[in-house]
Amino acid sequence: MIDPLSLADHGPVIPVIVLRRVDDAVPLAEALLAGGVKVLEVTLRTDVALACIEAIARAVPEAIVGAGTIRSAVDARAALAVGSRFAVSPGYTVEIGRACRDIGLPLLPGVATASEVMAASSAGHRFLKFFPAMQAGGLPMLKALGGPFPDIDFCPTGGITPESAPQFLALPNVKVCGGSWLTPQDAIDSGDWARITRLAREACALHG
């Protein structure tokens, strides 16, 4: 079972991926990997998301594929069953935290307020997704949270861009950013994998 914080060791950006066709899963994963992006968060926002995770886990074993938008214990179990190596939730509940612990699925839980940080950290989570990052206060909020929570690290996700990512990565409590810009829908729909590889390579070069 991997330490969720180790996900940040593989690069400054974790792509937040929405897949609508199973056939796109493996070439997308290969395109991201070719650009140096190894950690992939496939969100459970479509009916084919679990099948896409399974396809990537089988065909691209060098990628670290996880499931995003985990909202229940059922989601967590389903994600593990298809080969997810980690889970990301938009918020935090005791149920999700317990379920992931029980099945050995590393969880990156989402938080947006100080109370949610306290709830997640009281359950042993020290690496948290700050979501939705821009709408929940962005850079000033993360700076403010650094005061009372010096032992907590964050992955801000939601509205992050290639232009703003370096500002977030410069914060001492930010280890990695989540970004949807690496996998634009039009590039996926047209099979423009070279463009996605280029975006991945550019994301890997970002730093604070």
Secondary structure by P-SEA (a helix, b strand, c coil): cccccccccccccccccccccccaaaaaaaaaaaacccbbbbbccccaaaaaaaaaaaccccccccccccccaaaaaaaaaacccbbbbccccaaaaaaaaaaccccccccccaaaaaaaaaacccccccccccccccaaaaaaaccccccbbbbccccccccaaaaaaacccccbbbbcccccaaaaaacaaaaaaaaaaaaaaccc
